[in-house]
Amino acid sequence: MNIPKRVVITAHPKLTEAMQEAKAIAAYFGEKGMEAPCGSLNDEDLRRRVKQGEFDLLVAVGGDGTMLRAGHLCAPNHVPVLGINKGRLGFLFQADLQGWQHTIDMLLAGEFWVENRMLLRAEHLRAGEVLSTWLAVNDVVVSRGQYLRPIHIHASVDGQYLTTFVADGLIASTATGSTAYALAAGGPILPPELRNILLMPIAPHLSVDRAVVLSEGSAVTMTVLSDNGVMSVDGQLPASLAEEDRVVVRAAEESVQFIRFGDEGYFYRNLTAHMNQNATIGLPR
């Protein structure tokens, strides 16, 4: 990828500090002779301009949720995302102790590479009719709604019956999402370049309790056998599912692109930094 010439700076609309930082970053680009519009990720004018192809880079300032929103906007429009972390976790970010000024300097010097990560495409079907279609960076979750009883989910892979989960829910995750909800549910961590779907049950009750990693290119169909189902994509507001509704999840044609620096080992350095946040790690026994 060439050095970006048309940059837009966005921030989480509810994080005042992130918005202030975004303005400072825009001003820094200005000092470098580059005009960089700045606004909220909810700004409809900026979103329209991204969709019309006016920019070749979007800088997202916030936390992992901000990166998810940026990915939803940018992936269909083939715009890479550079994340500046102002959140708490930052699994999607590449930590730089020297600050964002150093990151921008490296970007403008061409010292970066573009990482492509798989997205999921999810279809919600009822009686054979597609009601809605979604793109997911992290995961698609089919789960019980407001009632506490477990949900029954018939799962098939490429048309072949896999099992029926009796659980609080079932996560269909990308490798990116393997460090999100799927990790909290006890799932494995997948390298970010993998294009496999990870299936992870949530609190299974006397049913399959292990993660399943599907072959690359496989699709999973989750059929709700209960009347208390909902689906959620990347943690967004859930949509109700009726009994016998199906949610079909497969790899999307689109990919989300993240700007990275240095070598590809950043993922494992980030991973160990996050997983070693327990204050007792490293202390003598």
Contacts in CASP RR format, 6 or more apart in sequence:
PFRMAT RR
TARGET T0000
AUTHOR 0000-0000-0000
METHOD contacts of the structure
MODEL  1
MNIPKRVVITAHPKLTEAMQEAKAIAAYFGEKGMEAPCGSLNDEDLRRRV
KQGEFDLLVAVGGDGTMLRAGHLCAPNHVPVLGINKGRLGFLFQADLQGW
QHTIDMLLAGEFWVENRMLLRAEHLRAGEVLSTWLAVNDVVVSRGQYLRP
IHIHASVDGQYLTTFVADGLIASTATGSTAYALAAGGPILPPELRNILLM
PIAPHLSVDRAVVLSEGSAVTMTVLSDNGVMSVDGQLPASLAEEDRVVVR
AAEESVQFIRFGDEGYFYRNLTAHMNQNATIGLPR
1 80 0 8 1.000
1 112 0 8 1.000
1 113 0 8 1.000
1 114 0 8 1.000
2 56 0 8 1.000
3 107 0 8 1.000
3 108 0 8 1.000
3 109 0 8 1.000
3 110 0 8 1.000
4 56 0 8 1.000
4 57 0 8 1.000
4 80 0 8 1.000
4 107 0 8 1.000
5 34 0 8 1.000
5 56 0 8 1.000
6 54 0 8 1.000
6 55 0 8 1.000
6 56 0 8 1.000
6 57 0 8 1.000
7 29 0 8 1.000
7 34 0 8 1.000
7 36 0 8 1.000
7 55 0 8 1.000
7 56 0 8 1.000
7 57 0 8 1.000
7 58 0 8 1.000
7 59 0 8 1.000
8 36 0 8 1.000
8 37 0 8 1.000
8 38 0 8 1.000
8 46 0 8 1.000
8 49 0 8 1.000
8 50 0 8 1.000
8 54 0 8 1.000
8 55 0 8 1.000
8 57 0 8 1.000
8 58 0 8 1.000
8 59 0 8 1.000
9 22 0 8 1.000
9 23 0 8 1.000
9 25 0 8 1.000
9 26 0 8 1.000
9 29 0 8 1.000
9 36 0 8 1.000
9 37 0 8 1.000
9 38 0 8 1.000
9 39 0 8 1.000
9 58 0 8 1.000
9 59 0 8 1.000
9 61 0 8 1.000
10 22 0 8 1.000
10 38 0 8 1.000
10 39 0 8 1.000
10 40 0 8 1.000
10 41 0 8 1.000
10 43 0 8 1.000
10 46 0 8 1.000
10 58 0 8 1.000
10 59 0 8 1.000
10 60 0 8 1.000
10 61 0 8 1.000
10 66 0 8 1.000
10 70 0 8 1.000
11 18 0 8 1.000
11 19 0 8 1.000
11 21 0 8 1.000
11 22 0 8 1.000
11 38 0 8 1.000
11 39 0 8 1.000
11 40 0 8 1.000
11 41 0 8 1.000
11 60 0 8 1.000
11 61 0 8 1.000
11 62 0 8 1.000
11 66 0 8 1.000
11 86 0 8 1.000
12 18 0 8 1.000
12 19 0 8 1.000
12 40 0 8 1.000
12 41 0 8 1.000
12 61 0 8 1.000
12 62 0 8 1.000
12 63 0 8 1.000
12 65 0 8 1.000
12 66 0 8 1.000
12 69 0 8 1.000
12 86 0 8 1.000
13 19 0 8 1.000
13 40 0 8 1.000
13 41 0 8 1.000
13 42 0 8 1.000
15 62 0 8 1.000
15 66 0 8 1.000
15 86 0 8 1.000
15 87 0 8 1.000
17 86 0 8 1.000
18 61 0 8 1.000
18 62 0 8 1.000
18 63 0 8 1.000
18 66 0 8 1.000
18 86 0 8 1.000
18 87 0 8 1.000
19 39 0 8 1.000
19 40 0 8 1.000
19 61 0 8 1.000
21 61 0 8 1.000
21 84 0 8 1.000
21 86 0 8 1.000
21 100 0 8 1.000
22 38 0 8 1.000
22 39 0 8 1.000
22 59 0 8 1.000
22 61 0 8 1.000
22 84 0 8 1.000
23 38 0 8 1.000
25 36 0 8 1.000
25 38 0 8 1.000
25 59 0 8 1.000
25 61 0 8 1.000
25 84 0 8 1.000
25 100 0 8 1.000
25 104 0 8 1.000
26 36 0 8 1.000
26 37 0 8 1.000
26 38 0 8 1.000
28 101 0 8 1.000
28 104 0 8 1.000
29 35 0 8 1.000
29 36 0 8 1.000
29 104 0 8 1.000
30 36 0 8 1.000
32 104 0 8 1.000
32 108 0 8 1.000
36 59 0 8 1.000
37 46 0 8 1.000
37 49 0 8 1.000
39 46 0 8 1.000
40 46 0 8 1.000
41 47 0 8 1.000
41 60 0 8 1.000
41 66 0 8 1.000
41 69 0 8 1.000
41 70 0 8 1.000
41 73 0 8 1.000
47 73 0 8 1.000
49 55 0 8 1.000
50 58 0 8 1.000
50 73 0 8 1.000
50 74 0 8 1.000
50 77 0 8 1.000
50 79 0 8 1.000
51 73 0 8 1.000
51 76 0 8 1.000
51 77 0 8 1.000
53 77 0 8 1.000
53 79 0 8 1.000
55 79 0 8 1.000
56 79 0 8 1.000
56 80 0 8 1.000
57 79 0 8 1.000
57 80 0 8 1.000
57 81 0 8 1.000
57 82 0 8 1.000
57 107 0 8 1.000
57 259 0 8 1.000
58 70 0 8 1.000
58 73 0 8 1.000
58 74 0 8 1.000
58 79 0 8 1.000
58 80 0 8 1.000
58 81 0 8 1.000
58 82 0 8 1.000
59 81 0 8 1.000
59 82 0 8 1.000
59 83 0 8 1.000
59 84 0 8 1.000
60 66 0 8 1.000
60 67 0 8 1.000
60 69 0 8 1.000
60 70 0 8 1.000
60 81 0 8 1.000
60 82 0 8 1.000
60 83 0 8 1.000
60 84 0 8 1.000
61 83 0 8 1.000
61 84 0 8 1.000
61 86 0 8 1.000
62 83 0 8 1.000
62 84 0 8 1.000
62 85 0 8 1.000
62 86 0 8 1.000
62 87 0 8 1.000
63 85 0 8 1.000
63 86 0 8 1.000
63 87 0 8 1.000
63 88 0 8 1.000
63 89 0 8 1.000
63 90 0 8 1.000
63 92 0 8 1.000
63 93 0 8 1.000
64 87 0 8 1.000
64 89 0 8 1.000
64 90 0 8 1.000
64 91 0 8 1.000
64 92 0 8 1.000
64 93 0 8 1.000
64 180 0 8 1.000
66 83 0 8 1.000
66 87 0 8 1.000
67 81 0 8 1.000
67 83 0 8 1.000
67 90 0 8 1.000
67 92 0 8 1.000
67 93 0 8 1.000
67 137 0 8 1.000
68 92 0 8 1.000
68 137 0 8 1.000
68 138 0 8 1.000
68 234 0 8 1.000
70 81 0 8 1.000
70 83 0 8 1.000
71 81 0 8 1.000
71 137 0 8 1.000
71 256 0 8 1.000
72 135 0 8 1.000
72 137 0 8 1.000
72 234 0 8 1.000
73 79 0 8 1.000
74 80 0 8 1.000
74 81 0 8 1.000
74 256 0 8 1.000
74 257 0 8 1.000
75 119 0 8 1.000
75 135 0 8 1.000
75 137 0 8 1.000
75 252 0 8 1.000
75 254 0 8 1.000
75 255 0 8 1.000
75 256 0 8 1.000
75 257 0 8 1.000
76 135 0 8 1.000
76 254 0 8 1.000
78 254 0 8 1.000
78 257 0 8 1.000
79 257 0 8 1.000
80 114 0 8 1.000
80 257 0 8 1.000
80 258 0 8 1.000
80 259 0 8 1.000
81 256 0 8 1.000
81 257 0 8 1.000
81 258 0 8 1.000
81 259 0 8 1.000
82 103 0 8 1.000
82 107 0 8 1.000
82 258 0 8 1.000
82 259 0 8 1.000
83 92 0 8 1.000
83 93 0 8 1.000
83 258 0 8 1.000
83 259 0 8 1.000
84 93 0 8 1.000
84 100 0 8 1.000
84 103 0 8 1.000
85 93 0 8 1.000
85 95 0 8 1.000
89 274 0 8 1.000
90 270 0 8 1.000
90 274 0 8 1.000
91 179 0 8 1.000
91 180 0 8 1.000
91 270 0 8 1.000
91 271 0 8 1.000
91 274 0 8 1.000
92 176 0 8 1.000
92 258 0 8 1.000
93 270 0 8 1.000
94 260 0 8 1.000
94 261 0 8 1.000
94 266 0 8 1.000
94 270 0 8 1.000
95 269 0 8 1.000
95 270 0 8 1.000
95 273 0 8 1.000
96 102 0 8 1.000
96 103 0 8 1.000
96 261 0 8 1.000
103 261 0 8 1.000
106 112 0 8 1.000
106 261 0 8 1.000
107 259 0 8 1.000
111 261 0 8 1.000
111 262 0 8 1.000
112 259 0 8 1.000
112 260 0 8 1.000
112 261 0 8 1.000
112 262 0 8 1.000
113 259 0 8 1.000
113 260 0 8 1.000
113 261 0 8 1.000
113 262 0 8 1.000
114 257 0 8 1.000
114 258 0 8 1.000
114 259 0 8 1.000
114 260 0 8 1.000
115 192 0 8 1.000
115 193 0 8 1.000
115 257 0 8 1.000
115 258 0 8 1.000
115 259 0 8 1.000
115 260 0 8 1.000
116 193 0 8 1.000
116 255 0 8 1.000
116 256 0 8 1.000
116 257 0 8 1.000
117 137 0 8 1.000
117 174 0 8 1.000
117 175 0 8 1.000
117 176 0 8 1.000
117 192 0 8 1.000
117 193 0 8 1.000
117 255 0 8 1.000
117 256 0 8 1.000
117 257 0 8 1.000
117 258 0 8 1.000
118 174 0 8 1.000
118 175 0 8 1.000
118 176 0 8 1.000
118 194 0 8 1.000
118 195 0 8 1.000
118 251 0 8 1.000
118 252 0 8 1.000
118 255 0 8 1.000
119 135 0 8 1.000
119 136 0 8 1.000
119 137 0 8 1.000
119 174 0 8 1.000
119 251 0 8 1.000
119 252 0 8 1.000
119 254 0 8 1.000
119 255 0 8 1.000
119 256 0 8 1.000
120 135 0 8 1.000
120 136 0 8 1.000
120 139 0 8 1.000
120 140 0 8 1.000
120 172 0 8 1.000
120 174 0 8 1.000
120 197 0 8 1.000
120 249 0 8 1.000
120 250 0 8 1.000
120 251 0 8 1.000
120 252 0 8 1.000
121 133 0 8 1.000
121 134 0 8 1.000
121 135 0 8 1.000
121 136 0 8 1.000
121 249 0 8 1.000
121 250 0 8 1.000
121 251 0 8 1.000
121 252 0 8 1.000
121 253 0 8 1.000
122 133 0 8 1.000
122 134 0 8 1.000
122 135 0 8 1.000
122 136 0 8 1.000
122 140 0 8 1.000
122 172 0 8 1.000
122 231 0 8 1.000
122 233 0 8 1.000
122 247 0 8 1.000
122 248 0 8 1.000
122 249 0 8 1.000
123 130 0 8 1.000
123 132 0 8 1.000
123 133 0 8 1.000
123 134 0 8 1.000
123 247 0 8 1.000
123 248 0 8 1.000
124 130 0 8 1.000
124 131 0 8 1.000
124 132 0 8 1.000
124 133 0 8 1.000
124 134 0 8 1.000
124 231 0 8 1.000
124 239 0 8 1.000
124 241 0 8 1.000
124 245 0 8 1.000
124 246 0 8 1.000
124 247 0 8 1.000
125 131 0 8 1.000
125 245 0 8 1.000
125 246 0 8 1.000
125 247 0 8 1.000
125 248 0 8 1.000
126 242 0 8 1.000
126 244 0 8 1.000
126 245 0 8 1.000
126 246 0 8 1.000
127 244 0 8 1.000
128 246 0 8 1.000
132 239 0 8 1.000
134 140 0 8 1.000
134 233 0 8 1.000
135 233 0 8 1.000
135 252 0 8 1.000
135 254 0 8 1.000
136 174 0 8 1.000
136 233 0 8 1.000
136 234 0 8 1.000
136 249 0 8 1.000
137 174 0 8 1.000
137 176 0 8 1.000
137 177 0 8 1.000
137 234 0 8 1.000
137 256 0 8 1.000
138 173 0 8 1.000
138 174 0 8 1.000
138 176 0 8 1.000
138 177 0 8 1.000
138 180 0 8 1.000
138 181 0 8 1.000
138 234 0 8 1.000
138 235 0 8 1.000
139 171 0 8 1.000
139 172 0 8 1.000
139 173 0 8 1.000
139 174 0 8 1.000
139 177 0 8 1.000
139 180 0 8 1.000
139 181 0 8 1.000
139 182 0 8 1.000
139 233 0 8 1.000
139 234 0 8 1.000
139 235 0 8 1.000
140 171 0 8 1.000
140 172 0 8 1.000
140 173 0 8 1.000
140 231 0 8 1.000
140 232 0 8 1.000
140 233 0 8 1.000
140 247 0 8 1.000
140 249 0 8 1.000
141 169 0 8 1.000
141 170 0 8 1.000
141 171 0 8 1.000
141 172 0 8 1.000
141 181 0 8 1.000
141 202 0 8 1.000
141 231 0 8 1.000
141 232 0 8 1.000
141 233 0 8 1.000
141 235 0 8 1.000
142 151 0 8 1.000
142 153 0 8 1.000
142 169 0 8 1.000
142 170 0 8 1.000
142 172 0 8 1.000
142 222 0 8 1.000
142 224 0 8 1.000
142 229 0 8 1.000
142 230 0 8 1.000
142 231 0 8 1.000
142 241 0 8 1.000
142 247 0 8 1.000
143 151 0 8 1.000
143 168 0 8 1.000
143 169 0 8 1.000
143 170 0 8 1.000
143 202 0 8 1.000
143 229 0 8 1.000
143 230 0 8 1.000
143 231 0 8 1.000
143 232 0 8 1.000
143 238 0 8 1.000
144 150 0 8 1.000
144 151 0 8 1.000
144 168 0 8 1.000
144 169 0 8 1.000
144 226 0 8 1.000
144 228 0 8 1.000
144 229 0 8 1.000
144 230 0 8 1.000
145 151 0 8 1.000
145 228 0 8 1.000
145 229 0 8 1.000
145 230 0 8 1.000
145 238 0 8 1.000
146 228 0 8 1.000
147 228 0 8 1.000
149 226 0 8 1.000
149 228 0 8 1.000
150 166 0 8 1.000
150 167 0 8 1.000
150 168 0 8 1.000
150 169 0 8 1.000
150 203 0 8 1.000
150 205 0 8 1.000
150 226 0 8 1.000
151 166 0 8 1.000
151 167 0 8 1.000
151 168 0 8 1.000
151 169 0 8 1.000
151 224 0 8 1.000
151 225 0 8 1.000
151 226 0 8 1.000
151 228 0 8 1.000
151 229 0 8 1.000
152 164 0 8 1.000
152 165 0 8 1.000
152 166 0 8 1.000
152 224 0 8 1.000
152 225 0 8 1.000
152 226 0 8 1.000
153 164 0 8 1.000
153 165 0 8 1.000
153 167 0 8 1.000
153 169 0 8 1.000
153 170 0 8 1.000
153 222 0 8 1.000
153 223 0 8 1.000
153 224 0 8 1.000
153 225 0 8 1.000
154 161 0 8 1.000
154 164 0 8 1.000
154 222 0 8 1.000
154 223 0 8 1.000
154 225 0 8 1.000
155 161 0 8 1.000
155 162 0 8 1.000
155 163 0 8 1.000
155 164 0 8 1.000
155 165 0 8 1.000
155 170 0 8 1.000
155 199 0 8 1.000
155 220 0 8 1.000
155 221 0 8 1.000
155 222 0 8 1.000
155 223 0 8 1.000
156 162 0 8 1.000
156 220 0 8 1.000
156 221 0 8 1.000
156 223 0 8 1.000
157 214 0 8 1.000
157 218 0 8 1.000
157 219 0 8 1.000
157 220 0 8 1.000
157 221 0 8 1.000
158 218 0 8 1.000
158 219 0 8 1.000
159 221 0 8 1.000
162 199 0 8 1.000
162 212 0 8 1.000
162 220 0 8 1.000
163 207 0 8 1.000
163 208 0 8 1.000
164 207 0 8 1.000
164 225 0 8 1.000
165 201 0 8 1.000
165 204 0 8 1.000
165 207 0 8 1.000
165 208 0 8 1.000
166 204 0 8 1.000
166 205 0 8 1.000
166 206 0 8 1.000
166 207 0 8 1.000
167 201 0 8 1.000
167 202 0 8 1.000
167 203 0 8 1.000
167 204 0 8 1.000
167 205 0 8 1.000
167 207 0 8 1.000
168 202 0 8 1.000
168 203 0 8 1.000
169 201 0 8 1.000
169 202 0 8 1.000
169 203 0 8 1.000
170 199 0 8 1.000
170 200 0 8 1.000
170 201 0 8 1.000
170 202 0 8 1.000
170 222 0 8 1.000
171 181 0 8 1.000
171 182 0 8 1.000
171 185 0 8 1.000
171 198 0 8 1.000
171 199 0 8 1.000
171 200 0 8 1.000
171 201 0 8 1.000
171 202 0 8 1.000
172 197 0 8 1.000
172 198 0 8 1.000
172 199 0 8 1.000
172 220 0 8 1.000
172 222 0 8 1.000
172 249 0 8 1.000
173 180 0 8 1.000
173 181 0 8 1.000
173 182 0 8 1.000
173 197 0 8 1.000
173 198 0 8 1.000
173 199 0 8 1.000
173 200 0 8 1.000
174 197 0 8 1.000
174 198 0 8 1.000
175 190 0 8 1.000
175 191 0 8 1.000
175 192 0 8 1.000
175 193 0 8 1.000
175 194 0 8 1.000
175 195 0 8 1.000
175 196 0 8 1.000
175 198 0 8 1.000
176 192 0 8 1.000
176 256 0 8 1.000
177 183 0 8 1.000
177 198 0 8 1.000
178 187 0 8 1.000
178 188 0 8 1.000
178 189 0 8 1.000
178 190 0 8 1.000
178 198 0 8 1.000
179 189 0 8 1.000
179 271 0 8 1.000
179 274 0 8 1.000
181 235 0 8 1.000
182 198 0 8 1.000
182 200 0 8 1.000
182 211 0 8 1.000
183 189 0 8 1.000
185 200 0 8 1.000
185 201 0 8 1.000
185 202 0 8 1.000
185 203 0 8 1.000
186 200 0 8 1.000
186 211 0 8 1.000
187 198 0 8 1.000
187 200 0 8 1.000
187 211 0 8 1.000
188 198 0 8 1.000
188 211 0 8 1.000
188 213 0 8 1.000
189 271 0 8 1.000
190 196 0 8 1.000
190 198 0 8 1.000
190 213 0 8 1.000
191 267 0 8 1.000
192 267 0 8 1.000
194 216 0 8 1.000
195 216 0 8 1.000
195 217 0 8 1.000
195 251 0 8 1.000
196 213 0 8 1.000
196 214 0 8 1.000
196 215 0 8 1.000
196 216 0 8 1.000
196 217 0 8 1.000
196 218 0 8 1.000
197 213 0 8 1.000
197 214 0 8 1.000
197 218 0 8 1.000
197 219 0 8 1.000
197 220 0 8 1.000
197 249 0 8 1.000
197 250 0 8 1.000
197 251 0 8 1.000
198 211 0 8 1.000
198 212 0 8 1.000
198 213 0 8 1.000
198 214 0 8 1.000
199 211 0 8 1.000
199 212 0 8 1.000
199 213 0 8 1.000
199 214 0 8 1.000
199 220 0 8 1.000
200 211 0 8 1.000
201 207 0 8 1.000
201 208 0 8 1.000
201 209 0 8 1.000
214 220 0 8 1.000
216 251 0 8 1.000
217 250 0 8 1.000
217 251 0 8 1.000
218 250 0 8 1.000
219 248 0 8 1.000
219 249 0 8 1.000
219 250 0 8 1.000
220 248 0 8 1.000
220 249 0 8 1.000
220 250 0 8 1.000
221 246 0 8 1.000
221 247 0 8 1.000
221 248 0 8 1.000
221 249 0 8 1.000
222 246 0 8 1.000
222 247 0 8 1.000
222 248 0 8 1.000
222 249 0 8 1.000
223 244 0 8 1.000
223 245 0 8 1.000
223 246 0 8 1.000
224 241 0 8 1.000
224 242 0 8 1.000
224 243 0 8 1.000
224 244 0 8 1.000
224 245 0 8 1.000
224 246 0 8 1.000
224 247 0 8 1.000
225 243 0 8 1.000
225 244 0 8 1.000
226 243 0 8 1.000
227 242 0 8 1.000
227 243 0 8 1.000
229 240 0 8 1.000
229 241 0 8 1.000
230 238 0 8 1.000
230 239 0 8 1.000
230 240 0 8 1.000
230 241 0 8 1.000
231 238 0 8 1.000
231 239 0 8 1.000
231 241 0 8 1.000
231 247 0 8 1.000
232 238 0 8 1.000
232 239 0 8 1.000
241 247 0 8 1.000
260 266 0 8 1.000
END
